[in-house]
Amino acid sequence: MEKAKIVVVGGGPAGIATAVEAKAAGIEPVIVLEKEERPCHTIQKYYHKGKRVDAVWQGQEVKPEGICRFETCTKEEFLELMEKYIKDYKIDLRTNQEVYKIEKTNDCFRVWAGKDTVIEAPIVVIAIGIFGKPVKPRYRIPKEVKDKVFFGTQTQCMLGAQKILVVGGGDSAAETACFLCDEAEIYLSYRRPQFFRINEQNLKELEKRVKAGKVKLLMNTDIESLSATPENKVKVRFKDGQEMVFDAVYYCLGGATPDNFLRAIGVEMEDNRPKVDEYFETNIPGLFLVGDLVFEKGSIMAAFNSAHQVVKGIKERYQERLERGC
Ligand SMILES: Cc1cc2nc3c(=O)[nH]c(=O)nc-3n(C[C@H](O)[C@H](O)[C@H](O)COP(=O)(O)OP(=O)(O)OC[C@H]3O[C@@H](n4cnc5c(N)ncnc54)[C@H](O)[C@@H]3O)c2cc1C
Protein backbone atom coordinates (compact mmCIF):
# COMPACT_ATOMS: atom_id res chain seq x y z
CA MET A 1 0.00 0.00 0.00
CA GLU A 2 1.24 3.49 -0.85
CA LYS A 3 2.23 5.64 2.13
CA ALA A 4 2.37 9.41 2.56
CA LYS A 5 2.88 11.81 5.44
CA ILE A 6 -0.15 13.89 4.50
CA VAL A 7 -3.04 13.09 2.16
CA VAL A 8 -4.95 16.16 1.01
CA VAL A 9 -8.46 15.48 -0.28
CA GLY A 10 -9.48 18.04 -2.93
CA GLY A 11 -7.30 20.02 -5.32
CA GLY A 12 -8.92 23.45 -5.06
CA PRO A 13 -7.22 26.60 -3.71
CA ALA A 14 -7.28 25.26 -0.11
CA GLY A 15 -5.94 21.81 -1.04
CA ILE A 16 -3.16 23.13 -3.26
CA ALA A 17 -2.18 25.76 -0.66
CA THR A 18 -2.04 23.04 2.02
CA ALA A 19 0.36 21.00 -0.11
CA VAL A 20 2.46 24.11 -0.85
CA GLU A 21 2.70 25.01 2.85
CA ALA A 22 3.51 21.40 3.80
CA LYS A 23 6.24 21.08 1.16
CA ALA A 24 7.72 24.43 2.21
CA ALA A 25 7.78 23.10 5.79
CA GLY A 26 9.83 20.12 4.59
CA ILE A 27 7.04 17.54 4.89
CA GLU A 28 7.30 14.74 2.28
CA PRO A 29 5.54 12.92 0.70
CA VAL A 30 2.32 14.89 0.44
CA ILE A 31 -0.32 13.61 -2.00
CA VAL A 32 -3.27 15.67 -3.26
CA LEU A 33 -6.26 13.69 -4.56
CA GLU A 34 -8.62 15.60 -6.88
CA LYS A 35 -11.80 14.02 -8.16
CA GLU A 36 -11.94 15.89 -11.49
CA GLU A 37 -9.62 15.93 -14.46
CA ARG A 38 -8.03 19.24 -13.53
CA PRO A 39 -7.34 21.09 -10.26
CA CYS A 40 -9.55 23.94 -9.01
CA HIS A 41 -12.73 22.41 -10.36
CA THR A 42 -15.06 24.96 -8.68
CA ILE A 43 -13.24 27.76 -10.46
CA GLN A 44 -13.02 25.88 -13.76
CA LYS A 45 -16.73 25.06 -13.69
CA TYR A 46 -18.54 27.94 -12.00
CA TYR A 47 -16.50 31.01 -12.98
CA HIS A 48 -17.42 32.30 -16.41
CA LYS A 49 -14.74 33.04 -18.99
CA GLY A 50 -12.78 36.19 -18.11
CA LYS A 51 -14.45 36.51 -14.68
CA ARG A 52 -12.77 38.92 -12.32
CA VAL A 53 -11.46 36.94 -9.35
CA ASP A 54 -11.71 39.38 -6.46
CA ALA A 55 -9.27 39.30 -3.59
CA VAL A 56 -12.05 40.85 -1.45
CA TRP A 57 -15.03 38.52 -1.59
CA GLN A 58 -18.40 38.65 0.18
CA GLY A 59 -17.40 41.98 1.67
CA GLN A 60 -14.49 40.50 3.61
CA GLU A 61 -10.93 41.74 3.33
CA VAL A 62 -8.61 38.92 4.39
CA LYS A 63 -4.92 39.74 4.83
CA PRO A 64 -2.62 37.03 3.42
CA GLU A 65 -0.77 35.06 6.11
CA GLY A 66 0.91 32.24 4.23
CA ILE A 67 2.80 31.51 1.03
CA CYS A 68 -0.16 31.51 -1.38
CA ARG A 69 -1.66 34.86 -2.18
CA PHE A 70 -3.11 36.74 -5.14
CA GLU A 71 -4.39 40.08 -6.25
CA THR A 72 -7.61 40.66 -8.16
CA CYS A 73 -7.13 39.11 -11.60
CA THR A 74 -9.07 37.14 -14.23
CA LYS A 75 -10.17 33.52 -13.94
CA GLU A 76 -7.53 32.49 -16.48
CA GLU A 77 -4.73 34.37 -14.68
CA PHE A 78 -5.77 32.86 -11.36
CA LEU A 79 -5.72 29.31 -12.77
CA GLU A 80 -2.26 30.00 -14.23
CA LEU A 81 -1.08 31.11 -10.80
CA MET A 82 -2.33 27.86 -9.26
CA GLU A 83 -0.57 25.84 -11.98
CA LYS A 84 2.60 27.75 -11.14
CA TYR A 85 2.32 26.85 -7.45
CA ILE A 86 1.81 23.20 -8.42
CA LYS A 87 4.88 23.28 -10.66
CA ASP A 88 7.18 25.36 -8.45
CA TYR A 89 6.50 23.28 -5.34
CA LYS A 90 6.41 19.99 -7.30
CA ILE A 91 3.01 19.11 -5.88
CA ASP A 92 2.08 15.45 -6.29
CA LEU A 93 -1.44 16.09 -7.61
CA ARG A 94 -3.42 13.02 -8.66
CA THR A 95 -6.48 13.85 -10.76
CA ASN A 96 -9.57 11.73 -11.49
CA GLN A 97 -9.26 10.44 -7.92
CA GLU A 98 -12.55 10.93 -6.11
CA VAL A 99 -12.11 10.05 -2.45
CA TYR A 100 -15.04 7.94 -1.27
CA LYS A 101 -13.86 6.51 2.04
CA ILE A 102 -11.52 7.56 4.86
CA GLU A 103 -10.97 5.28 7.84
CA LYS A 104 -8.70 5.51 10.86
CA THR A 105 -7.10 2.32 12.09
CA ASN A 106 -4.75 2.55 15.05
CA ASP A 107 -2.72 5.69 14.45
CA CYS A 108 -3.09 5.91 10.68
CA PHE A 109 -5.69 6.87 8.12
CA ARG A 110 -6.52 4.87 5.05
CA VAL A 111 -7.88 6.87 2.12
CA TRP A 112 -9.70 5.18 -0.77
CA ALA A 113 -10.02 7.00 -4.09
CA GLY A 114 -10.76 6.41 -7.79
CA LYS A 115 -10.73 2.82 -9.04
CA ASP A 116 -7.98 1.27 -6.96
CA THR A 117 -6.07 3.91 -5.00
CA VAL A 118 -5.52 3.29 -1.28
CA ILE A 119 -3.07 5.50 0.60
CA GLU A 120 -2.02 5.32 4.22
CA ALA A 121 -0.99 8.47 6.13
CA PRO A 122 -0.89 9.74 9.72
CA ILE A 123 -2.48 13.06 8.69
CA VAL A 124 -5.43 13.78 6.39
CA VAL A 125 -6.55 17.27 5.35
CA ILE A 126 -9.99 17.55 3.74
CA ALA A 127 -10.35 20.42 1.24
CA ILE A 128 -13.43 19.48 -0.78
CA GLY A 129 -15.20 22.86 -0.57
CA ILE A 130 -18.96 23.31 -0.56
CA PHE A 131 -19.86 23.82 -4.20
CA GLY A 132 -20.45 20.14 -4.90
CA LYS A 133 -23.67 20.71 -2.96
CA PRO A 134 -25.43 23.97 -3.95
CA VAL A 135 -28.01 25.39 -1.52
CA LYS A 136 -31.58 24.80 -2.74
CA PRO A 137 -34.76 26.57 -1.65
CA ARG A 138 -37.04 24.93 0.92
CA TYR A 139 -40.11 24.82 -1.37
CA ARG A 140 -40.57 22.02 -3.89
CA ILE A 141 -39.41 22.48 -7.48
CA PRO A 142 -42.18 20.88 -9.63
CA LYS A 143 -40.82 18.33 -12.08
CA GLU A 144 -42.47 20.15 -15.03
CA VAL A 145 -40.07 23.11 -14.59
CA LYS A 146 -36.92 21.26 -13.49
CA ASP A 147 -35.21 21.72 -16.86
CA LYS A 148 -35.60 25.50 -16.53
CA VAL A 149 -34.35 25.82 -12.97
CA PHE A 150 -30.60 26.01 -12.26
CA PHE A 151 -28.71 25.81 -8.96
CA GLY A 152 -25.29 27.25 -8.27
CA THR A 153 -23.68 29.76 -10.57
CA GLN A 154 -23.94 28.92 -14.25
CA THR A 155 -21.55 30.04 -16.93
CA GLN A 156 -24.04 29.79 -19.79
CA CYS A 157 -27.45 31.22 -20.55
CA MET A 158 -30.24 28.68 -21.16
CA LEU A 159 -30.74 28.45 -24.92
CA GLY A 160 -33.61 30.66 -26.10
CA ALA A 161 -34.30 32.20 -22.68
CA GLN A 162 -35.42 35.82 -22.97
CA LYS A 163 -36.58 36.58 -19.46
CA ILE A 164 -34.67 35.14 -16.50
CA LEU A 165 -35.05 35.40 -12.74
CA VAL A 166 -31.82 35.28 -10.71
CA VAL A 167 -32.39 34.59 -6.99
CA GLY A 168 -29.87 35.62 -4.33
CA GLY A 169 -28.17 38.63 -2.78
CA GLY A 170 -24.48 37.79 -2.74
CA ASP A 171 -21.58 38.35 -5.09
CA SER A 172 -22.30 35.32 -7.24
CA ALA A 173 -25.96 36.38 -7.75
CA ALA A 174 -24.76 39.85 -8.77
CA GLU A 175 -22.15 38.40 -11.13
CA THR A 176 -24.64 35.97 -12.67
CA ALA A 177 -27.17 38.79 -13.27
CA CYS A 178 -24.49 40.98 -14.91
CA PHE A 179 -23.18 38.10 -16.98
CA LEU A 180 -26.59 36.97 -18.28
CA CYS A 181 -28.01 40.42 -18.99
CA ASP A 182 -26.32 40.62 -22.39
CA GLU A 183 -28.35 37.60 -23.45
CA ALA A 184 -31.73 38.12 -21.78
CA GLU A 185 -33.91 40.43 -19.70
CA ILE A 186 -32.83 39.83 -16.10
CA TYR A 187 -34.77 40.21 -12.85
CA LEU A 188 -32.87 39.82 -9.58
CA SER A 189 -34.90 38.77 -6.54
CA TYR A 190 -33.48 39.29 -3.07
CA ARG A 191 -35.39 38.95 0.17
CA ARG A 192 -33.78 41.92 1.90
CA PRO A 193 -34.42 45.63 1.17
CA GLN A 194 -30.71 46.26 0.42
CA PHE A 195 -27.59 44.38 -0.61
CA PHE A 196 -25.13 44.22 2.25
CA ARG A 197 -22.54 41.61 1.38
CA ILE A 198 -21.71 42.37 -2.26
CA ASN A 199 -18.23 43.73 -2.89
CA GLU A 200 -17.83 47.29 -4.15
CA GLN A 201 -16.87 46.33 -7.69
CA ASN A 202 -19.81 43.96 -8.15
CA LEU A 203 -22.19 46.54 -6.71
CA LYS A 204 -20.89 49.14 -9.18
CA GLU A 205 -21.27 46.73 -12.10
CA LEU A 206 -24.78 45.79 -11.00
CA GLU A 207 -25.87 49.42 -10.55
CA LYS A 208 -24.57 50.22 -14.04
CA ARG A 209 -26.79 47.48 -15.53
CA VAL A 210 -29.78 48.52 -13.42
CA LYS A 211 -29.40 52.12 -14.67
CA ALA A 212 -29.20 50.85 -18.26
CA GLY A 213 -32.43 48.91 -17.70
CA LYS A 214 -30.72 45.55 -18.34
CA VAL A 215 -31.26 44.24 -14.81
CA LYS A 216 -34.42 44.88 -12.79
CA LEU A 217 -34.19 44.58 -9.04
CA LEU A 218 -36.94 42.88 -7.08
CA MET A 219 -35.81 43.81 -3.56
CA ASN A 220 -37.71 42.62 -0.50
CA THR A 221 -39.19 39.71 -2.41
CA ASP A 222 -39.47 36.19 -1.11
CA ILE A 223 -40.56 33.35 -3.35
CA GLU A 224 -43.41 31.14 -2.15
CA SER A 225 -43.65 28.63 -4.98
CA LEU A 226 -42.90 27.78 -8.61
CA SER A 227 -45.30 26.20 -11.11
CA ALA A 228 -45.46 25.53 -14.86
CA THR A 229 -47.54 27.65 -17.25
CA PRO A 230 -49.38 26.14 -20.25
CA GLU A 231 -46.70 27.82 -22.46
CA ASN A 232 -44.03 25.75 -20.74
CA LYS A 233 -42.58 28.64 -18.73
CA VAL A 234 -41.99 29.06 -14.99
CA LYS A 235 -44.59 30.94 -12.96
CA VAL A 236 -43.07 32.42 -9.79
CA ARG A 237 -45.42 33.27 -6.93
CA PHE A 238 -44.00 35.65 -4.32
CA LYS A 239 -45.11 35.73 -0.70
CA ASP A 240 -46.80 39.14 -1.21
CA GLY A 241 -49.15 37.53 -3.76
CA GLN A 242 -47.37 38.93 -6.84
CA GLU A 243 -46.91 36.48 -9.75
CA MET A 244 -44.42 36.72 -12.62
CA VAL A 245 -43.54 34.40 -15.51
CA PHE A 246 -39.96 33.60 -16.61
CA ASP A 247 -38.24 31.37 -19.15
CA ALA A 248 -35.73 30.23 -16.55
CA VAL A 249 -34.81 30.66 -12.86
CA TYR A 250 -31.20 30.68 -11.59
CA TYR A 251 -30.68 30.19 -7.86
CA CYS A 252 -27.36 31.62 -6.65
CA LEU A 253 -27.62 30.82 -2.96
CA GLY A 254 -24.10 29.52 -2.37
CA GLY A 255 -23.02 26.05 -1.31
CA ALA A 256 -23.75 23.81 1.66
CA THR A 257 -21.41 21.76 3.82
CA PRO A 258 -21.10 18.21 2.45
CA ASP A 259 -22.24 16.91 5.84
CA ASN A 260 -22.87 13.31 4.75
CA PHE A 261 -19.26 12.96 3.59
CA LEU A 262 -17.94 14.34 6.87
CA ARG A 263 -20.37 12.42 9.11
CA ALA A 264 -19.45 9.14 7.40
CA ILE A 265 -15.84 9.67 8.53
CA GLY A 266 -17.04 10.43 12.07
CA VAL A 267 -16.54 14.22 12.07
CA GLU A 268 -18.63 15.82 14.81
CA MET A 269 -21.06 18.47 13.59
CA GLU A 270 -22.82 21.33 15.32
CA ASP A 271 -25.75 23.07 13.59
CA ASN A 272 -24.79 21.22 10.42
CA ARG A 273 -21.29 22.66 10.50
CA PRO A 274 -18.15 20.67 11.35
CA LYS A 275 -16.66 21.29 14.78
CA VAL A 276 -12.99 22.33 14.54
CA ASP A 277 -10.47 23.95 16.88
CA GLU A 278 -8.09 26.88 16.31
CA TYR A 279 -5.95 24.81 13.93
CA PHE A 280 -9.04 23.50 12.11
CA GLU A 281 -8.49 20.02 13.56
CA THR A 282 -11.66 17.94 13.95
CA ASN A 283 -12.66 15.69 16.84
CA ILE A 284 -10.64 12.94 15.08
CA PRO A 285 -6.95 13.51 15.95
CA GLY A 286 -4.91 14.06 12.79
CA LEU A 287 -7.92 14.93 10.62
CA PHE A 288 -8.01 18.59 9.57
CA LEU A 289 -10.40 20.64 7.42
CA VAL A 290 -9.48 23.65 5.26
CA GLY A 291 -11.04 26.21 2.93
CA ASP A 292 -14.77 26.74 2.49
CA LEU A 293 -15.53 23.79 4.78
CA VAL A 294 -14.46 25.77 7.83
CA PHE A 295 -15.89 29.21 7.08
CA GLU A 296 -19.40 30.53 7.13
CA LYS A 297 -18.45 32.86 4.29
CA GLY A 298 -15.46 31.44 2.48
CA SER A 299 -13.13 33.06 -0.03
CA ILE A 300 -9.92 32.14 -1.83
CA MET A 301 -7.73 34.22 0.48
CA ALA A 302 -9.42 32.72 3.53
CA ALA A 303 -8.81 29.26 2.02
CA PHE A 304 -5.10 30.07 1.52
CA ASN A 305 -4.79 31.33 5.12
CA SER A 306 -6.54 28.28 6.56
CA ALA A 307 -3.98 26.06 4.78
CA HIS A 308 -1.17 28.03 6.43
CA GLN A 309 -2.82 27.64 9.85
CA VAL A 310 -3.45 23.91 9.39
CA VAL A 311 0.18 23.17 8.48
CA LYS A 312 1.30 25.23 11.49
CA GLY A 313 -0.98 23.07 13.66
CA ILE A 314 0.27 19.83 12.09
CA LYS A 315 3.89 20.80 12.79
CA GLU A 316 3.14 21.84 16.34
CA ARG A 317 1.09 18.80 17.25
CA TYR A 318 2.33 15.95 15.06
CA GLN A 319 6.06 16.43 14.42
CA GLU A 320 6.90 13.06 15.96
CA ARG A 321 4.05 11.26 14.13
CA LEU A 322 5.25 12.76 10.84
CA GLU A 323 8.78 11.50 11.44
CA ARG A 324 7.55 8.02 12.37
CA GLY A 325 5.05 7.80 9.46
CA CYS A 326 2.68 4.84 9.12
C1 LIG B 1 -19.37 31.74 -9.04
C2 LIG B 1 -18.41 31.94 -7.92
C3 LIG B 1 -17.60 33.05 -7.93
C4 LIG B 1 -16.66 33.23 -6.91
N1 LIG B 1 -15.82 34.32 -6.98
C5 LIG B 1 -14.89 34.49 -6.00
C6 LIG B 1 -13.99 35.59 -6.06
O1 LIG B 1 -14.01 36.42 -6.97
N2 LIG B 1 -13.07 35.72 -5.05
C7 LIG B 1 -13.00 34.82 -3.99
O2 LIG B 1 -12.15 34.98 -3.11
N3 LIG B 1 -13.86 33.78 -3.93
C8 LIG B 1 -14.79 33.58 -4.91
N4 LIG B 1 -15.64 32.52 -4.84
C9 LIG B 1 -15.50 31.56 -3.70
C10 LIG B 1 -14.29 30.65 -3.93
O3 LIG B 1 -14.40 30.02 -5.19
C11 LIG B 1 -14.19 29.63 -2.82
O4 LIG B 1 -14.15 30.29 -1.57
C12 LIG B 1 -12.93 28.77 -3.01
O5 LIG B 1 -12.96 28.12 -4.26
C13 LIG B 1 -12.80 27.76 -1.86
O6 LIG B 1 -11.72 26.91 -2.10
P1 LIG B 1 -11.72 25.40 -1.55
O7 LIG B 1 -10.42 24.83 -2.00
O8 LIG B 1 -12.11 25.38 -0.13
O9 LIG B 1 -12.93 24.67 -2.32
P2 LIG B 1 -13.16 24.45 -3.89
O10 LIG B 1 -12.58 25.55 -4.69
O11 LIG B 1 -14.62 24.19 -4.02
O12 LIG B 1 -12.32 23.14 -4.23
C14 LIG B 1 -12.71 21.86 -3.81
C15 LIG B 1 -12.03 20.84 -4.70
O13 LIG B 1 -12.25 19.55 -4.14
C16 LIG B 1 -12.61 18.64 -5.17
N5 LIG B 1 -13.38 17.56 -4.55
C17 LIG B 1 -14.65 17.61 -4.08
N6 LIG B 1 -15.02 16.41 -3.57
C18 LIG B 1 -13.94 15.60 -3.70
C19 LIG B 1 -13.69 14.23 -3.35
N7 LIG B 1 -14.60 13.47 -2.74
N8 LIG B 1 -12.47 13.69 -3.64
C20 LIG B 1 -11.50 14.44 -4.25
N9 LIG B 1 -11.70 15.74 -4.61
C21 LIG B 1 -12.90 16.32 -4.33
C22 LIG B 1 -13.41 19.51 -6.15
O14 LIG B 1 -13.47 18.92 -7.43
C23 LIG B 1 -12.62 20.82 -6.11
O15 LIG B 1 -11.57 20.86 -7.07
C24 LIG B 1 -16.58 32.30 -5.84
C25 LIG B 1 -17.40 31.17 -5.84
C26 LIG B 1 -18.31 30.98 -6.87
C27 LIG B 1 -19.17 29.75 -6.87
The ligand as a Gaussian input file, in Angstrom:
#p B3LYP/6-31G(d) Opt

LIG

0 1
 C      -19.370000      31.737000      -9.038000
 C      -18.413000      31.940000      -7.921000
 C      -17.595000      33.046000      -7.928000
 C      -16.664000      33.231000      -6.913000
 N      -15.823000      34.316000      -6.977000
 C      -14.889000      34.489000      -6.002000
 C      -13.990000      35.594000      -6.055000
 O      -14.015000      36.423000      -6.969000
 N      -13.073000      35.720000      -5.051000
 C      -12.999000      34.819000      -3.992000
 O      -12.146000      34.980000      -3.111000
 N      -13.857000      33.780000      -3.929000
 C      -14.786000      33.582000      -4.908000
 N      -15.639000      32.519000      -4.839000
 C      -15.495000      31.564000      -3.701000
 C      -14.291000      30.653000      -3.931000
 O      -14.403000      30.024000      -5.193000
 C      -14.187000      29.631000      -2.821000
 O      -14.149000      30.294000      -1.569000
 C      -12.928000      28.775000      -3.006000
 O      -12.963000      28.117000      -4.257000
 C      -12.799000      27.762000      -1.865000
 O      -11.721000      26.910000      -2.098000
 P      -11.725000      25.403000      -1.554000
 O      -10.420000      24.833000      -1.995000
 O      -12.112000      25.381000      -0.133000
 O      -12.926000      24.668000      -2.322000
 P      -13.157000      24.449000      -3.890000
 O      -12.582000      25.548000      -4.689000
 O      -14.623000      24.187000      -4.019000
 O      -12.318000      23.138000      -4.234000
 C      -12.712000      21.864000      -3.808000
 C      -12.032000      20.843000      -4.699000
 O      -12.246000      19.549000      -4.144000
 C      -12.608000      18.636000      -5.175000
 N      -13.381000      17.556000      -4.545000
 C      -14.652000      17.611000      -4.084000
 N      -15.017000      16.413000      -3.566000
 C      -13.939000      15.598000      -3.695000
 C      -13.690000      14.228000      -3.350000
 N      -14.599000      13.472000      -2.744000
 N      -12.474000      13.694000      -3.643000
 C      -11.503000      14.445000      -4.246000
 N      -11.703000      15.739000      -4.607000
 C      -12.902000      16.316000      -4.325000
 C      -13.405000      19.509000      -6.146000
 O      -13.466000      18.924000      -7.435000
 C      -12.619000      20.817000      -6.108000
 O      -11.571000      20.858000      -7.068000
 C      -16.578000      32.298000      -5.845000
 C      -17.402000      31.165000      -5.840000
 C      -18.311000      30.982000      -6.872000
 C      -19.171000      29.746000      -6.874000

